[in-house]
Amino acid sequence: MRAERRKRSDEFAEFVRARSTALHRAAYLMVGEVSLAQDLVQEALVKTYAAWGRLRDTGNAEAYCRKAITTTAISWFRRKSWTQEQPTAALPEAQHTSHGDEVTQSQWLWEALQRLPVRQRAAIVLRYYEDLTEAQTADAMGCAVGTVKSQVSAGIGKLRDLLGDDDPELLPLTDLVVKR
């Protein structure tokens, strides 16, 4: 019994070492603040550890943990006690000619992404930044594939409204830089 618990603890520790950076990145993109992302990942890892013995295949642990991150972020957002909007007066111009302009574009995109509702933001982050399939995204969000499609479509539509339709290179979110 003790050896089995030790083995599970070792497997979980290896999972955390291998995937915590990627999990933190996804959480950060969903909540937009480093300390909240750390709290979110910590809570998801606690849930994952509690379920570790019940996971049929520990290869699915990352999917389980991503789902915990996503559902926890959504529930936190619904409570709204952890977030306050920080609107900007105006978004920067969309002309890009230098490295400084690329940084501005990334910041511009980042600010627009943070203005999306949490489910749209989560769907876009999981689909485009984490490069999950629609089915994997639906599983992580605990919803149907059709819901993922509608959330992504609505989110991209809102991003296009916020950013303007002039520059098709802004979307999808391949140029988004993660602040650390």
C-alpha positions in Angstrom: 0.0 0.0 0.0 2.7 2.4 1.0 4.8 1.6 -2.1 1.8 2.1 -4.4 1.1 5.6 -2.8 4.8 6.4 -3.2 4.7 5.4 -6.9 1.5 7.5 -7.5 3.2 10.5 -5.8 6.3 10.1 -7.9 4.3 9.9 -11.1 2.3 13.0 -10.2 5.5 14.9 -9.3 6.9 14.0 -12.7 3.7 15.2 -14.4 4.0 18.5 -12.5 7.6 18.9 -13.5 6.9 18.2 -17.1 3.7 20.1 -17.7 3.4 22.9 -15.1 4.9 25.6 -17.5 2.4 24.8 -20.2 -0.5 24.6 -17.8 0.6 28.0 -16.3 0.8 29.6 -19.7 -2.8 28.5 -20.6 -4.1 29.6 -17.2 -2.4 33.0 -17.6 -3.9 33.5 -21.0 -7.3 32.8 -19.5 -7.1 35.1 -16.5 -4.6 37.7 -17.5 -2.6 37.9 -14.3 0.4 35.9 -13.1 -0.6 35.5 -9.5 -4.2 34.4 -10.4 -2.8 32.0 -13.0 -0.5 30.5 -10.4 -3.5 30.1 -8.0 -5.6 28.6 -10.8 -2.9 26.0 -11.7 -2.3 25.2 -8.0 -6.0 24.6 -7.5 -6.2 22.5 -10.7 -3.2 20.4 -9.7 -4.8 19.8 -6.3 -7.9 18.5 -8.0 -5.7 16.4 -10.4 -3.8 14.9 -7.5 -7.0 14.0 -5.7 -8.2 12.2 -8.8 -4.8 10.7 -9.7 -5.7 7.2 -8.4 -9.0 7.2 -10.4 -7.4 8.2 -13.7 -7.5 5.1 -15.9 -4.6 6.4 -18.0 -2.2 8.9 -16.4 -1.4 10.0 -20.0 -4.8 11.8 -19.8 -3.7 13.7 -16.7 -3.0 16.9 -18.7 -6.4 16.9 -20.3 -8.0 16.4 -16.8 -5.9 19.2 -15.4 -6.7 21.6 -18.3 -10.4 20.9 -17.8 -10.0 21.7 -14.1 -8.2 25.0 -15.0 -10.9 25.9 -17.5 -13.9 25.1 -15.3 -12.3 26.8 -12.3 -11.5 29.9 -14.3 -15.0 30.1 -15.5 -16.4 29.7 -12.0 -14.1 32.3 -10.7 -15.2 34.7 -13.4 -18.8 34.1 -12.6 -18.1 35.2 -9.0 -16.2 38.2 -10.4 -14.6 38.8 -7.1 -11.2 38.1 -8.4 -11.1 40.3 -11.4 -11.6 44.0 -12.3 -11.8 45.3 -15.8 -9.0 47.6 -16.8 -10.3 49.3 -19.9 -8.0 51.4 -22.1 -8.9 54.7 -23.6 -7.9 53.7 -27.1 -6.2 50.8 -28.8 -2.9 51.5 -30.6 -2.8 51.9 -34.4 -2.4 48.7 -36.4 0.7 49.7 -38.4 3.6 47.3 -37.9 7.1 48.0 -39.3 9.6 47.3 -36.5 10.1 45.2 -33.5 8.6 47.9 -31.3 5.5 47.7 -33.5 5.4 43.9 -33.1 5.5 44.4 -29.3 2.7 47.0 -29.6 0.6 44.6 -31.8 1.1 41.8 -29.2 0.0 44.2 -26.4 -2.9 45.3 -28.4 -4.0 41.8 -29.1 -3.4 40.9 -25.4 -5.6 43.7 -24.2 -8.4 42.8 -26.7 -8.2 39.1 -25.6 -8.6 40.2 -22.0 -11.8 42.0 -22.9 -13.5 38.9 -24.1 -16.0 37.0 -21.9 -14.1 34.2 -20.1 -15.7 31.3 -22.0 -14.8 32.9 -25.4 -11.3 33.6 -24.1 -10.9 30.1 -22.9 -12.1 28.6 -26.1 -9.8 30.8 -28.2 -6.8 30.1 -26.0 -7.3 26.4 -26.0 -8.0 26.2 -29.8 -5.4 28.6 -31.1 -2.7 29.1 -28.5 -2.7 25.6 -27.0 -3.5 24.1 -30.5 -6.1 21.7 -29.2 -8.7 20.2 -31.5 -12.3 21.2 -31.2 -13.0 17.9 -29.4 -10.2 18.4 -27.0 -11.3 22.0 -26.3 -14.8 20.8 -25.7 -13.6 18.2 -23.3 -11.4 20.7 -21.4 -14.3 23.2 -21.2 -16.9 20.5 -20.3 -19.2 21.4 -23.2 -20.2 20.2 -26.7 -18.1 20.7 -29.8 -20.8 22.9 -31.2 -20.5 25.2 -28.1 -16.7 25.4 -28.7 -17.4 26.4 -32.3 -19.9 29.1 -31.3 -17.7 30.4 -28.5 -14.6 30.6 -30.9 -16.7 32.2 -33.6 -18.2 34.8 -31.3 -14.8 35.5 -29.7 -13.0 36.0 -33.0 -15.9 38.2 -34.2 -15.5 40.3 -31.1 -11.8 40.5 -31.5 -12.2 41.6 -35.1 -14.6 44.3 -33.9 -12.1 45.4 -31.2 -9.0 45.2 -33.4 -10.6 46.1 -36.8 -10.8 43.9 -39.8 -8.0 45.7 -41.6 -5.1 43.3 -40.8 -6.0 39.6 -41.3 -2.6 38.7 -39.8 -3.7 39.6 -36.4 -6.0 36.6 -36.1 -5.7 33.8 -35.2 -3.6 34.4 -32.1 -0.3 33.1 -33.3 1.6 36.3 -32.4 0.4 36.6 -28.8 3.3 36.9 -26.4 2.9 35.6 -22.9 4.0 38.0 -20.2 5.9 36.3 -17.3 
